[in-house]
Amino acid sequence: MTRRPLWTGRVTVLVGIILLAFNLRTAVSALSPIASRIRDDVPIDAVGLGIIGTLAPVAFAAAGLVAPAVARRLGLEVTIVIACLGMIAGPIVRALATAYAPLFIGSALALAGMGFVNILLPAAVKEYFPDRIGLVTGIYASLLAIGATTPPIVASPIADAAGWRVSIGLWGVVAAVAVTPWITLALRQRRISQQARLDEELPEAPPELVGRIGHSVTAWAIAVTIGVTVFGAYAMFAWLPQLVVDIAGVDAATAGSLLGVFALMGLPGSLLAPVIAAHVRNVGPIIWAGLGCFLVGYLGLLFVPTYGTVVWVALVGLGPLSFPLSLALIGLRTRTPAAAAGLSGFSQAVGYSIGALGPLVIGILHDATGSWTVPLIVLMVAALPAGFAAIVLARPRFVEDELDTRAAKRARRAREERAAAQER
């Protein structure tokens, strides 16, 4: 494939991807730092906050089932524009809430829009940057991580200066900026499609893959990698501060700093893993490296938590490097944007369904045992399936080829059965 300069003819879409990537986690992390201030105006208990906290993985998993089909019908760019409307409206509804219901509805709107974009961005990278999948995925995965860490940093200062409603609502304004390039792209794509119909030169529609994507071993390996990574990451975001206070004896301020270390360690992996994946045939060692970081970090926290605590937390923070790798593989292991959208929907729906269980399972185990020993052991065991995924993904295969091969085998088997029946 011929590589062309990154910006040549693709400035609008690259800016659009960068702006959207920054917005993809803001609704997840903007509320909890100022929850106490929100409670002063909106009646909400711990259970209500917990329900809102579980919306993110649920919304992302549900979007994986719906977004590819909507994009096939309306077009990739139009679907992203519609999803952005939820990202704009959601924070504004949140900011105007005087009761729990609108706060929940605003959260659901924002996270549903983010879920759709979360699924469709890998397809956009495949369509517009097939020659730069690793680099562009690395850029947007890094911006995604930065977007997750920015709201907790600025939420309280903004709330102090202008109130919690401004602190939450401003993310709708930021999302409004992000949608602008995609409106331009949607209008441009509509003109291209109309001209193609007039010229009767529409390209052949891609094969229907969404219904059969679950028959691909590669698709399942990517889904498992995402699930294992999200399971551990969500569990740590939920429980790491309490864990290090209990087992390492640190104070609350230090625990918050350690959570920051955990989050920041995702940046180098987000930038480097996709770029490396685009230049090597065997991505298995990258997954093994992430698995090794998880295991060593958990072992350190389990056996020597008071010595080198920051090292163990940093290693656990490096473990999720398999997630940006998986995002890159969605484009690298498919031949068409349609297949990339289908693979993204399937793998992220399965992955986030698994990952959503992380905070719940670890919390239940901690309450049941009264210690962190069993939860840490379970986290180690839960990370192990990534090793099997690494073996599968070590072989560079395209999902379409796997599905075609399976279809050919079924057809051959059917012919053989018909021939045997005729002989009888």
DOBA-725294 format. One line per 8 residues: number of its first residue (from 1); for each residue y negated, z negated, x negated of N, C-alpha, C. Coordinates in steps of 0.02 Angstrom, whole numbers, plus 50000, padded with zeros to 5 digits. Example, Ala and Ser with C-alpha at 12.3 -4.5 7.8 and 13.67 -1.06 7.14 Angstrom:
1 = 50284:49610:49340:50225:49610:49385:50165:49610:49340 ~ 50112:49646:49358:50053:49643:49316:49998:49606:49355 $
//
This chain:
1 = 50060:50000:49958:50000:50000:50000:49937:50000:49956 ~ 49891:50045:49973:49830:50051:49935:49784:49992:49949 ~ 49762:49958:49897:49716:49902:49904:49645:49928:49900 ~ 49603:49905:49945:49533:49923:49943:49491:49861:49938 ~ 49428:49867:49918:49386:49808:49910:49386:49766:49974 ~ 49385:49701:49965:49392:49655:50021:49339:49666:50074 ~ 49276:49679:50053:49222:49682:50101:49212:49752:50130 ~ 49238:49804:50098:49222:49872:50117:49247:49887:50188 $
9 = 49200:49899:50233:49217:49917:50302:49246:49860:50343 ~ 49248:49799:50315:49281:49745:50350:49239:49681:50349 ~ 49175:49688:50340:49131:49629:50336:49133:49589:50400 ~ 49126:49623:50457:49122:49589:50521:49184:49548:50535 ~ 49242:49579:50525:49304:49543:50541:49317:49487:50492 ~ 49299:49495:50429:49310:49441:50381:49265:49381:50398 ~ 49202:49395:50415:49158:49341:50436:49185:49308:50499 ~ 49210:49349:50545:49239:49321:50606:49298:49276:50593 $
17 = 49342:49296:50549:49401:49255:50531:49379:49190:50499 ~ 49331:49194:50453:49308:49133:50418:49277:49084:50467 ~ 49234:49108:50512:49200:49064:50560:49250:49033:50608 ~ 49298:49073:50632:49348:49046:50678:49392:48995:50644 ~ 49412:49009:50583:49456:48963:50547:49424:48894:50541 ~ 49359:48892:50527:49325:48828:50521:49326:48790:50587 ~ 49329:48826:50643:49325:48794:50709:49393:48773:50737 ~ 49448:48789:50704:49513:48782:50735:49540:48711:50738 $
25 = 49506:48662:50707:49529:48593:50711:49473:48544:50729 ~ 49414:48570:50744:49357:48526:50756:49368:48481:50817 ~ 49397:48509:50870:49408:48470:50931:49461:48416:50921 ~ 49505:48427:50872:49558:48379:50858:49530:48316:50826 ~ 49482:48324:50781:49461:48268:50739:49390:48243:50754 ~ 49356:48272:50804:49287:48253:50817:49281:48192:50861 ~ 49331:48175:50901:49325:48123:50951:49343:48054:50926 ~ 49399:48048:50890:49424:47982:50873:49376:47939:50831 $
33 = 49337:47969:50784:49292:47926:50744:49238:47891:50785 ~ 49221:47918:50844:49168:47887:50884:49195:47865:50952 ~ 49261:47852:50956:49292:47833:51019:49261:47769:51048 ~ 49243:47721:51005:49215:47658:51029:49147:47670:51063 ~ 49108:47717:51036:49043:47733:51067:49054:47768:51135 ~ 49103:47812:51138:49117:47847:51200:49137:47797:51254 ~ 49175:47746:51235:49198:47696:51284:49140:47658:51315 ~ 49083:47655:51281:49026:47621:51310:49000:47657:51373 $
41 = 49011:47723:51377:48985:47762:51433:49040:47789:51478 ~ 49100:47798:51451:49155:47828:51489:49214:47779:51491 ~ 49237:47760:51550:49295:47715:51554:49357:47749:51527 ~ 49383:47724:51472:49442:47755:51441:49479:47701:51402 ~ 49545:47698:51411:49584:47648:51376:49624:47681:51320 ~ 49665:47641:51285:49703:47667:51228:49753:47720:51250 ~ 49782:47711:51310:49830:47760:51334:49796:47827:51346 ~ 49737:47824:51376:49700:47886:51388:49682:47922:51324 $
49 = 49660:47885:51274:49647:47916:51209:49710:47944:51178 ~ 49766:47909:51186:49829:47933:51159:49850:47998:51191 ~ 49839:48004:51257:49856:48066:51292:49815:48124:51265 ~ 49750:48112:51256:49708:48165:51228:49731:48182:51157 ~ 49753:48131:51120:49776:48143:51052:49838:48187:51049 ~ 49880:48185:51101:49941:48226:51100:49928:48298:51125 ~ 49868:48311:51150:49854:48377:51178:49857:48432:51126 ~ 49837:48417:51064:49832:48470:51013:49899:48504:51000 $
57 = 49952:48468:50979:50015:48503:50967:50044:48534:51030 ~ 50034:48502:51088:50059:48530:51151:50023:48596:51166 ~ 49957:48596:51158:49919:48657:51171:49938:48713:51123 ~ 49947:48696:51059:49965:48747:51010:50034:48775:51024 ~ 50081:48732:51044:50149:48756:51060:50148:48800:51122 ~ 50111:48779:51174:50107:48818:51235:50074:48886:51223 ~ 50023:48886:51181:49989:48949:51165:50036:48998:51132 ~ 50083:48973:51093:50131:49016:51061:50174:49055:51110 $
65 = 50184:49027:51170:50224:49060:51221:50184:49112:51260 ~ 50118:49103:51263:50077:49144:51307:50033:49194:51270 ~ 50004:49173:51214:49953:49213:51181:49976:49284:51162 ~ 50037:49294:51133:50056:49362:51115:50058:49409:51175 ~ 50083:49385:51232:50087:49428:51291:50017:49446:51317 ~ 49972:49397:51317:49903:49411:51339:49870:49461:51292 ~ 49881:49452:51227:49851:49498:51178:49878:49569:51185 ~ 49942:49576:51202:49970:49643:51213:49937:49676:51273 $
73 = 49920:49637:51323:49892:49665:51384:49817:49679:51378 ~ 49780:49632:51349:49707:49639:51347:49681:49665:51280 ~ 49722:49661:51229:49699:49678:51162:49684:49616:51121 ~ 49695:49620:51057:49687:49562:51013:49616:49535:51014 ~ 49568:49580:51005:49499:49558:50999:49472:49528:51064 ~ 49488:49559:51121:49465:49533:51186:49495:49465:51199 ~ 49560:49457:51183:49592:49392:51194:49561:49337:51152 ~ 49543:49354:51090:49510:49304:51047:49442:49286:51075 $
81 = 49405:49334:51102:49340:49320:51132:49349:49272:51191 ~ 49397:49285:51234:49410:49241:51292:49429:49172:51269 ~ 49471:49168:51218:49491:49102:51191:49431:49064:51164 ~ 49385:49100:51133:49325:49068:51106:49282:49038:51161 ~ 49284:49067:51221:49246:49038:51276:49270:48967:51292 ~ 49336:48957:51287:49362:48889:51295:49339:48843:51239 ~ 49336:48869:51178:49313:48829:51121:49239:48812:51128 ~ 49201:48854:51162:49130:48840:51174:49121:48791:51231 $
89 = 49156:48805:51287:49146:48764:51347:49176:48694:51339 ~ 49232:48688:51304:49267:48624:51299:49224:48568:51271 ~ 49194:48577:51212:49151:48524:51184:49091:48507:51228 ~ 49064:48558:51263:49007:48546:51306:49027:48503:51366 ~ 49085:48520:51397:49111:48479:51452:49124:48408:51428 ~ 49152:48401:51369:49163:48335:51340:49097:48296:51335 ~ 49047:48330:51310:48983:48296:51298:48949:48274:51362 ~ 48962:48310:51417:48931:48293:51481:48972:48244:51522 $
97 = 49030:48224:51497:49076:48184:51536:49048:48114:51551 ~ 49057:48093:51613:49042:48024:51632:49104:47988:51657 ~ 49161:48023:51658:49225:47993:51679:49280:48023:51636 ~ 49339:47995:51642:49394:48017:51600:49415:48089:51615 ~ 49416:48108:51678:49441:48174:51698:49404:48231:51662 ~ 49337:48233:51664:49303:48288:51628:49313:48284:51552 ~ 49320:48223:51526:49334:48217:51454:49401:48249:51437 ~ 49450:48238:51480:49516:48268:51471:49513:48343:51480 $
105 = 49479:48365:51533:49474:48437:51546:49439:48473:51489 ~ 49385:48444:51464:49350:48475:51408:49394:48479:51346 ~ 49433:48426:51334:49479:48427:51277:49531:48481:51286 ~ 49558:48487:51347:49609:48537:51360:49582:48608:51352 ~ 49520:48620:51376:49489:48686:51368:49481:48704:51294 ~ 49452:48658:51256:49440:48671:51185:49505:48683:51148 ~ 49555:48642:51161:49618:48648:51124:49659:48708:51146 ~ 49654:48727:51210:49688:48788:51231:49659:48849:51197 $
113 = 49592:48852:51193:49560:48907:51157:49580:48908:51084 ~ 49580:48850:51052:49600:48846:50982:49673:48865:50973 ~ 49715:48846:51022:49785:48864:51017:49795:48939:51018 ~ 49760:48974:51062:49765:49047:51065:49743:49078:50999 ~ 49685:49056:50974:49660:49085:50911:49707:49068:50854 ~ 49735:49008:50855:49782:48986:50804:49841:49034:50799 ~ 49865:49058:50857:49921:49105:50859:49900:49175:50838 ~ 49841:49197:50857:49822:49267:50849:49789:49282:50782 $
121 = 49764:49233:50746:49731:49248:50682:49779:49281:50632 ~ 49843:49258:50625:49887:49294:50579:49896:49368:50598 ~ 49896:49383:50663:49901:49453:50684:49837:49491:50666 ~ 49779:49458:50671:49716:49490:50652:49715:49505:50577 ~ 49741:49458:50537:49745:49470:50465:49791:49528:50451 ~ 49847:49532:50486:49895:49587:50476:49863:49654:50495 ~ 49824:49654:50548:49794:49717:50572:49738:49741:50526 ~ 49694:49696:50506:49633:49716:50470:49639:49711:50394 $
129 = 49685:49668:50370:49691:49658:50298:49764:49662:50276 ~ 49800:49716:50293:49870:49721:50272:49879:49723:50196 ~ 49825:49741:50161:49827:49745:50088:49804:49680:50055 ~ 49782:49631:50095:49755:49569:50068:49779:49508:50108 ~ 49840:49511:50132:49865:49458:50176:49863:49390:50141 ~ 49886:49386:50080:49888:49322:50045:49819:49293:50034 ~ 49772:49334:50011:49705:49310:49996:49669:49287:50059 ~ 49670:49329:50111:49634:49313:50172:49666:49253:50207 $
137 = 49732:49249:50207:49765:49191:50236:49746:49128:50198 ~ 49744:49133:50131:49723:49075:50091:49653:49053:50107 ~ 49607:49102:50117:49538:49085:50134:49536:49049:50202 ~ 49570:49077:50252:49562:49047:50318:49602:48982:50324 ~ 49656:48975:50287:49692:48911:50287:49650:48857:50254 ~ 49614:48875:50202:49569:48826:50170:49512:48806:50216 ~ 49483:48855:50251:49429:48839:50298:49456:48797:50356 ~ 49518:48809:50376:49548:48768:50428:49552:48695:50406 $
145 = 49573:48684:50344:49577:48616:50318:49508:48584:50313 ~ 49458:48623:50291:49390:48597:50286:49363:48580:50356 ~ 49379:48623:50405:49357:48611:50473:49389:48550:50504 ~ 49448:48531:50479:49480:48470:50505:49449:48407:50475 ~ 49423:48411:50414:49396:48352:50381:49321:48343:50392 ~ 49286:48395:50412:49213:48389:50421:49193:48345:50481 ~ 49221:48355:50541:49199:48314:50598:49204:48239:50587 ~ 49259:48212:50558:49261:48140:50547:49206:48115:50500 $
153 = 49185:48158:50454:49133:48138:50406:49065:48134:50439 ~ 49050:48183:50482:48982:48188:50510:48976:48157:50580 ~ 49033:48140:50612:49031:48117:50681:48989:48054:50690 ~ 49002:48003:50650:48965:47940:50657:48892:47946:50639 ~ 48873:47979:50582:48802:47986:50568:48764:48023:50622 ~ 48794:48076:50650:48760:48113:50703:48754:48071:50766 ~ 48808:48034:50781:48807:47990:50840:48754:47936:50831 ~ 48746:47910:50771:48694:47859:50758:48624:47888:50769 $
161 = 48616:47951:50748:48549:47981:50750:48532:48009:50819 ~ 48582:48039:50852:48566:48076:50914:48611:48058:50973 ~ 48660:48014:50964:48705:47996:51018:48772:48032:51013 ~ 48823:48001:51044:48890:48030:51039:48897:48096:51075 ~ 48857:48107:51127:48862:48171:51163:48841:48230:51120 ~ 48789:48221:51080:48769:48274:51034:48822:48282:50980 ~ 48850:48227:50956:48901:48230:50904:48961:48271:50925 ~ 48981:48266:50988:49038:48305:51013:49017:48375:51034 $
169 = 48961:48380:51069:48940:48444:51097:48920:48496:51047 ~ 48897:48476:50988:48874:48525:50938:48929:48573:50917 ~ 48993:48552:50923:49047:48596:50902:49054:48655:50949 ~ 49030:48648:51010:49027:48706:51054:48977:48757:51030 ~ 48921:48733:51003:48870:48778:50974:48898:48814:50913 ~ 48934:48777:50871:48965:48808:50812:49015:48862:50833 ~ 49053:48848:50885:49101:48898:50910:49066:48959:50938 ~ 49007:48949:50968:48968:49005:50994:48947:49052:50938 $
177 = 48932:49025:50881:48915:49066:50823:48977:49105:50801 ~ 49036:49073:50803:49097:49105:50779:49120:49163:50823 ~ 49102:49162:50888:49126:49215:50933:49086:49280:50925 ~ 49026:49276:50896:48982:49335:50893:49015:49395:50858 ~ 49044:49388:50799:49076:49446:50768:49133:49475:50810 ~ 49168:49432:50847:49225:49456:50886:49203:49494:50948 ~ 49145:49479:50975:49118:49520:51029:49104:49590:51004 ~ 49074:49594:50944:49062:49659:50913:49127:49698:50903 $
185 = 49177:49663:50877:49242:49696:50864:49276:49717:50929 ~ 49271:49676:50982:49301:49694:51046:49269:49756:51075 ~ 49202:49761:51072:49167:49820:51097:49185:49881:51056 ~ 49190:49872:50990:49208:49928:50947:49279:49952:50963 ~ 49325:49905:50972:49394:49924:50985:49401:49959:51053 ~ 49361:49938:51102:49363:49971:51167:49340:50044:51161 ~ 49287:50056:51122:49264:50124:51112:49318:50166:51078 ~ 49351:50137:51028:49404:50173:50992:49461:50191:51040 $
193 = 49481:50143:51082:49536:50155:51129:49517:50209:51180 ~ 49454:50207:51205:49433:50258:51253:49433:50327:51221 ~ 49409:50332:51159:49407:50396:51125:49478:50421:51113 ~ 49523:50376:51095:49592:50395:51083:49624:50423:51146 ~ 49608:50391:51204:49636:50417:51267:49608:50486:51283 ~ 49544:50496:51270:49514:50562:51282:49545:50615:51239 ~ 49560:50597:51176:49589:50645:51129:49664:50649:51136 ~ 49693:50607:51178:49766:50604:51187:49802:50594:51121 $
201 = 49774:50550:51080:49803:50536:51015:49817:50461:51007 ~ 49835:50429:51063:49852:50358:51058:49913:50349:51015 ~ 49914:50302:50971:49973:50289:50931:50031:50265:50974 ~ 50091:50277:50951:50150:50255:50988:50150:50179:50994 ~ 50165:50154:51053:50166:50082:51063:50219:50050:51021 ~ 50205:49992:50992:50256:49959:50951:50314:49936:50993 ~ 50374:49928:50964:50432:49907:51002:50422:49836:51029 ~ 50453:49823:51086:50449:49757:51117:50492:49709:51076 $
209 = 50458:49660:51046:50494:49614:51002:50493:49542:51025 ~ 50444:49524:51067:50434:49454:51083:50496:49425:51116 ~ 50527:49462:51160:50586:49436:51195:50646:49426:51150 ~ 50647:49460:51093:50706:49456:51048:50690:49422:50982 ~ 50629:49395:50975:50610:49368:50910:50653:49309:50890 ~ 50680:49273:50939:50723:49217:50924:50790:49235:50894 ~ 50806:49300:50892:50868:49323:50860:50859:49335:50786 ~ 50798:49326:50761:50785:49337:50689:50794:49272:50650 $
217 = 50835:49275:50598:50845:49217:50555:50780:49200:50518 ~ 50744:49251:50498:50680:49239:50464:50631:49203:50509 ~ 50628:49223:50573:50583:49190:50620:50601:49116:50627 ~ 50665:49101:50631:50685:49031:50637:50670:48992:50573 ~ 50678:49023:50516:50663:48989:50452:50589:48972:50448 ~ 50546:49019:50468:50474:49005:50468:50458:48950:50519 ~ 50489:48952:50578:50477:48901:50629:50497:48832:50604 ~ 50554:48828:50571:50578:48764:50545:50530:48738:50491 $
225 = 50507:48783:50448:50460:48763:50396:50396:48734:50426 ~ 50369:48768:50477:50310:48743:50511:50324:48676:50544 ~ 50382:48671:50579:50399:48609:50614:50405:48550:50568 ~ 50440:48559:50512:50449:48505:50463:50381:48482:50435 ~ 50339:48531:50419:50274:48516:50389:50229:48479:50439 ~ 50225:48505:50500:50182:48475:50550:50207:48406:50570 ~ 50273:48397:50573:50302:48332:50590:50277:48279:50541 ~ 50283:48293:50476:50261:48246:50425:50186:48237:50424 $
233 = 50149:48292:50430:50076:48288:50426:50047:48249:50484 ~ 50069:48264:50546:50043:48229:50604:50061:48155:50601 ~ 50122:48139:50578:50142:48069:50573:50098:48032:50523 ~ 50081:48064:50468:50039:48032:50418:49967:48023:50443 ~ 49940:48074:50476:49873:48067:50503:49869:48009:50554 ~ 49923:47999:50591:49923:47946:50641:49935:47877:50611 ~ 49978:47872:50560:50002:47807:50539:49988:47787:50467 ~ 49963:47834:50426:49954:47818:50355:49908:47758:50344 $
241 = 49850:47752:50377:49807:47693:50364:49844:47627:50377 ~ 49878:47622:50434:49914:47559:50448:49972:47549:50399 ~ 50005:47604:50380:50062:47599:50334:50040:47570:50267 ~ 49986:47596:50237:49966:47572:50171:49936:47502:50174 ~ 49906:47484:50230:49882:47415:50238:49942:47367:50238 ~ 49995:47386:50273:50053:47342:50280:50095:47338:50217 ~ 50107:47394:50184:50155:47394:50128:50122:47391:50060 ~ 50058:47412:50055:50025:47412:49990:49972:47357:49985 $
249 = 49956:47325:50041:49909:47270:50040:49837:47290:50030 ~ 49819:47351:50045:49750:47373:50036:49709:47354:50098 ~ 49643:47354:50091:49601:47338:50149:49589:47401:50190 ~ 49555:47392:50247:49545:47448:50294:49504:47504:50263 ~ 49453:47486:50224:49411:47538:50193:49451:47581:50144 ~ 49493:47547:50103:49535:47584:50056:49585:47627:50093 ~ 49612:47601:50148:49659:47640:50188:49627:47704:50214 ~ 49564:47699:50236:49528:47758:50259:49517:47808:50202 $
257 = 49503:47782:50143:49494:47827:50085:49559:47862:50067 ~ 49614:47826:50072:49680:47856:50058:49696:47911:50108 ~ 49677:47901:50171:49686:47954:50220:49645:48015:50201 ~ 49585:48003:50174:49544:48059:50150:49577:48095:50093 ~ 49608:48057:50047:49645:48088:49991:49702:48131:50019 ~ 49738:48104:50067:49793:48142:50098:49767:48208:50127 ~ 49712:48206:50163:49685:48267:50193:49660:48316:50141 ~ 49625:48292:50090:49597:48337:50040:49650:48371:49997 $
265 = 49708:48339:49989:49760:48370:49948:49788:48433:49980 ~ 49773:48444:50044:49795:48505:50076:49755:48566:50055 ~ 49696:48556:50026:49654:48614:50008:49683:48658:49954 ~ 49706:48631:49897:49732:48677:49846:49793:48716:49870 ~ 49837:48683:49908:49895:48718:49935:49875:48772:49984 ~ 49824:48758:50025:49801:48807:50074:49775:48870:50042 ~ 49742:48863:49985:49714:48921:49951:49765:48957:49908 ~ 49808:48920:49872:49852:48951:49822:49917:48976:49851 $
273 = 49948:48939:49897:50015:48958:49921:50016:49028:49951 ~ 49970:49047:49997:49972:49115:50024:49961:49169:49971 ~ 49917:49155:49923:49904:49205:49871:49966:49216:49828 ~ 49999:49161:49809:50060:49166:49769:50114:49202:49809 ~ 50121:49186:49873:50172:49217:49915:50165:49292:49919 ~ 50103:49317:49917:50092:49389:49921:50111:49425:49857 ~ 50122:49388:49802:50136:49420:49738:50206:49406:49711 ~ 50247:49370:49749:50316:49356:49727:50364:49377:49781 $
281 = 50425:49395:49761:50476:49413:49810:50509:49351:49840 ~ 50519:49301:49798:50556:49241:49819:50506:49184:49830 ~ 50494:49166:49894:50447:49111:49908:50483:49044:49913 ~ 50549:49045:49903:50587:48983:49908:50561:48927:49863 ~ 50544:48942:49799:50519:48887:49756:50456:48854:49782 ~ 50413:48890:49819:50353:48859:49847:50372:48808:49900 ~ 50421:48826:49942:50444:48779:49993:50479:48719:49960 ~ 50519:48732:49909:50552:48677:49873:50500:48630:49842 $
289 = 50446:48659:49816:50393:48617:49786:50362:48571:49838 ~ 50347:48599:49898:50320:48557:49952:50369:48503:49973 ~ 50433:48521:49979:50484:48472:49996:50489:48418:49944 ~ 50486:48437:49880:50490:48388:49826:50431:48340:49828 ~ 50371:48365:49843:50313:48321:49847:50321:48271:49904 ~ 50345:48295:49961:50358:48250:50017:50406:48194:49996 ~ 50463:48213:49968:50515:48165:49953:50493:48114:49900 ~ 50462:48138:49846:50440:48092:49793:50386:48045:49820 $
297 = 50340:48071:49859:50288:48029:49888:50316:47976:49934 ~ 50363:47996:49978:50394:47947:50023:50433:47894:49984 ~ 50469:47916:49933:50508:47868:49892:50463:47819:49857 ~ 50406:47843:49832:50358:47798:49800:50331:47746:49848 ~ 50313:47768:49909:50289:47722:49959:50343:47673:49981 ~ 50405:47695:49978:50460:47652:50000:50478:47598:49948 ~ 50479:47617:49884:50505:47572:49834:50451:47538:49791 ~ 50396:47573:49776:50343:47543:49735:50275:47556:49766 $
305 = 50264:47533:49828:50202:47551:49864:50140:47522:49833 ~ 50145:47466:49797:50084:47435:49770:50064:47463:49703 ~ 50107:47504:49672:50092:47535:49607:50082:47610:49617 ~ 50025:47633:49598:50012:47705:49604:50010:47729:49676 ~ 49983:47687:49721:49982:47706:49792:49947:47773:49802 ~ 49891:47783:49768:49854:47845:49777:49895:47905:49753 ~ 49937:47896:49703:49980:47951:49680:50031:47970:49733 ~ 50062:47919:49764:50112:47934:49816:50079:47968:49876 $
313 = 50020:47944:49895:49985:47974:49951:49965:48046:49935 ~ 49942:48058:49873:49923:48125:49853:49983:48172:49855 ~ 50041:48148:49833:50101:48190:49834:50121:48208:49905 ~ 50119:48158:49950:50134:48172:50020:50083:48222:50048 ~ 50021:48217:50026:49969:48264:50048:49980:48334:50023 ~ 50014:48342:49966:50031:48409:49941:50090:48439:49978 ~ 50131:48398:50009:50191:48423:50044:50177:48477:50094 ~ 50123:48473:50135:50111:48524:50186:50089:48592:50160 $
321 = 50094:48605:50094:50077:48671:50069:50121:48725:50100 ~ 50179:48705:50129:50222:48753:50162:50191:48781:50225 ~ 50143:48746:50254:50112:48771:50316:50069:48834:50303 ~ 50021:48832:50257:49985:48895:50243:50030:48950:50217 ~ 50083:48931:50181:50132:48981:50160:50163:49015:50221 ~ 50181:48975:50272:50210:49003:50333:50162:49050:50368 ~ 50098:49032:50370:50048:49076:50400:50046:49143:50365 ~ 50051:49142:50298:50051:49205:50261:50114:49245:50274 $
329 = 50171:49211:50280:50235:49245:50291:50236:49281:50358 ~ 50198:49256:50407:50195:49290:50472:50171:49362:50463 ~ 50124:49372:50419:50101:49440:50405:50143:49476:50354 ~ 50169:49440:50304:50206:49471:50250:50277:49492:50271 ~ 50305:49460:50322:50374:49475:50343:50376:49515:50408 ~ 50321:49547:50426:50320:49592:50484:50288:49658:50462 ~ 50302:49710:50502:50275:49776:50485:50215:49795:50527 ~ 50206:49764:50585:50152:49784:50631:50115:49721:50655 $
337 = 50051:49730:50676:50016:49674:50705:50050:49646:50768 ~ 50081:49690:50808:50116:49667:50868:50173:49620:50850 ~ 50211:49639:50799:50265:49595:50777:50238:49531:50747 ~ 50182:49535:50711:50152:49474:50683:50130:49426:50738 ~ 50101:49454:50792:50082:49411:50848:50143:49378:50880 ~ 50196:49417:50889:50258:49389:50917:50288:49336:50873 ~ 50291:49349:50808:50319:49301:50761:50275:49238:50758 ~ 50209:49247:50759:50164:49190:50757:50174:49147:50819 $
345 = 50179:49179:50878:50189:49141:50939:50254:49103:50939 ~ 50308:49136:50919:50373:49102:50919:50376:49045:50868 ~ 50357:49059:50807:50365:49010:50754:50319:48950:50764 ~ 50258:48962:50788:50212:48906:50797:50229:48866:50861 ~ 50255:48901:50913:50277:48864:50972:50333:48817:50955 ~ 50383:48842:50919:50439:48799:50899:50415:48745:50850 ~ 50375:48766:50801:50353:48719:50749:50311:48663:50777 ~ 50262:48678:50819:50220:48625:50847:50258:48582:50897 $
353 = 50308:48610:50930:50349:48569:50975:50386:48516:50935 ~ 50411:48535:50876:50443:48487:50832:50392:48438:50804 ~ 50336:48465:50780:50285:48424:50748:50254:48373:50794 ~ 50249:48389:50859:50218:48342:50906:50257:48277:50911 ~ 50320:48279:50893:50362:48218:50897:50348:48170:50839 ~ 50317:48193:50785:50308:48152:50726:50275:48085:50738 ~ 50213:48084:50764:50181:48019:50775:50219:47974:50823 ~ 50248:48005:50876:50285:47965:50926:50347:47934:50896 $
361 = 50387:47974:50861:50450:47949:50833:50437:47894:50782 ~ 50389:47906:50737:50375:47856:50685:50347:47792:50716 ~ 50304:47799:50766:50277:47740:50799:50332:47699:50834 ~ 50378:47733:50868:50433:47698:50903:50477:47662:50852 ~ 50493:47696:50797:50537:47666:50746:50503:47605:50714 ~ 50438:47610:50702:50403:47553:50673:50403:47493:50721 ~ 50389:47506:50785:50389:47452:50834:50458:47421:50842 ~ 50509:47464:50838:50577:47439:50849:50603:47398:50790 $
369 = 50584:47417:50729:50611:47384:50670:50563:47332:50640 ~ 50499:47338:50656:50450:47292:50629:50434:47303:50556 ~ 50454:47360:50529:50440:47377:50458:50432:47452:50452 ~ 50414:47473:50391:50405:47544:50378:50464:47575:50341 ~ 50516:47537:50329:50573:47563:50291:50608:47619:50328 ~ 50629:47606:50389:50664:47657:50428:50619:47717:50442 ~ 50556:47708:50462:50513:47767:50472:50507:47811:50409 ~ 50500:47781:50350:50495:47822:50289:50561:47858:50275 $
377 = 50617:47826:50288:50681:47859:50278:50688:47918:50326 ~ 50668:47907:50388:50671:47962:50438:50625:48019:50417 ~ 50566:48004:50391:50521:48057:50367:50554:48098:50311 ~ 50590:48064:50267:50625:48100:50213:50679:48145:50242 ~ 50719:48118:50287:50773:48157:50318:50745:48216:50357 ~ 50690:48204:50393:50659:48257:50433:50632:48314:50390 ~ 50616:48299:50326:50590:48352:50282:50645:48397:50254 ~ 50707:48374:50255:50761:48410:50221:50776:48480:50249 $
385 = 50769:48492:50315:50782:48561:50339:50740:48614:50305 ~ 50684:48595:50275:50643:48644:50239:50683:48675:50182 ~ 50731:48637:50154:50773:48665:50101:50815:48723:50125 ~ 50843:48717:50185:50883:48772:50213:50838:48832:50228 ~ 50777:48818:50254:50730:48873:50266:50712:48908:50201 ~ 50706:48871:50147:50689:48901:50082:50744:48950:50060 ~ 50807:48933:50074:50862:48978:50055:50857:49044:50094 ~ 50842:49039:50159:50837:49099:50201:50777:49142:50180 $
393 = 50720:49110:50169:50659:49146:50153:50656:49170:50081 ~ 50704:49150:50040:50707:49176:49972:50720:49251:49971 ~ 50751:49276:50025:50765:49348:50030:50709:49381:50069 ~ 50672:49427:50038:50614:49459:50072:50637:49510:50124 ~ 50641:49489:50187:50663:49533:50241:50610:49535:50296 ~ 50605:49593:50328:50559:49601:50384:50594:49584:50449 ~ 50557:49551:50493:50586:49530:50557:50609:49591:50597 ~ 50569:49645:50599:50589:49704:50636:50655:49732:50612 $
401 = 50666:49731:50546:50728:49758:50518:50788:49715:50539 ~ 50778:49649:50540:50832:49605:50562:50850:49618:50635 ~ 50800:49627:50677:50813:49639:50748:50846:49707:50758 ~ 50823:49758:50721:50854:49824:50726:50926:49821:50704 ~ 50940:49784:50650:51008:49778:50626:51053:49744:50677 ~ 51029:49691:50707:51067:49656:50759:51079:49701:50819 ~ 51028:49739:50838:51036:49785:50895:51089:49838:50879 ~ 51087:49864:50816:51136:49914:50796:51207:49886:50797 $
409 = 51214:49824:50774:51280:49792:50775:51305:49783:50846 ~ 51260:49764:50891:51281:49755:50961:51302:49822:50991 ~ 51263:49874:50975:51280:49940:51002:51348:49964:50975 ~ 51359:49953:50908:51423:49973:50879:51481:49935:50910 ~ 51471:49870:50921:51524:49829:50950:51538:49851:51022 ~ 51485:49870:51058:51495:49893:51127:51534:49958:51127 ~ 51519:50004:51080:51556:50067:51076:51629:50055:51061 ~ 51642:50008:51014:51711:49993:50996:51749:49963:51055 $
417 = 51715:49921:51093:51748:49891:51152:51763:49944:51204 ~ 51716:49991:51214:51728:50044:51263:51785:50089:51240 ~ 51787:50104:51175:51842:50145:51148:51908:50111:51156 ~ 51911:50045:51144:51974:50008:51152:51996:50005:51224 ~ 51947:49999:51269:51964:49998:51340:51992:50064:51363 ~ 51964:50120:51338:51989:50185:51356:52060:50198:51330 ~ 52073:50171:51270:52141:50178:51242:52192:50141:51284 ~ 52171:50082:51311:52217:50043:51353:52229:50079:51420 $
//
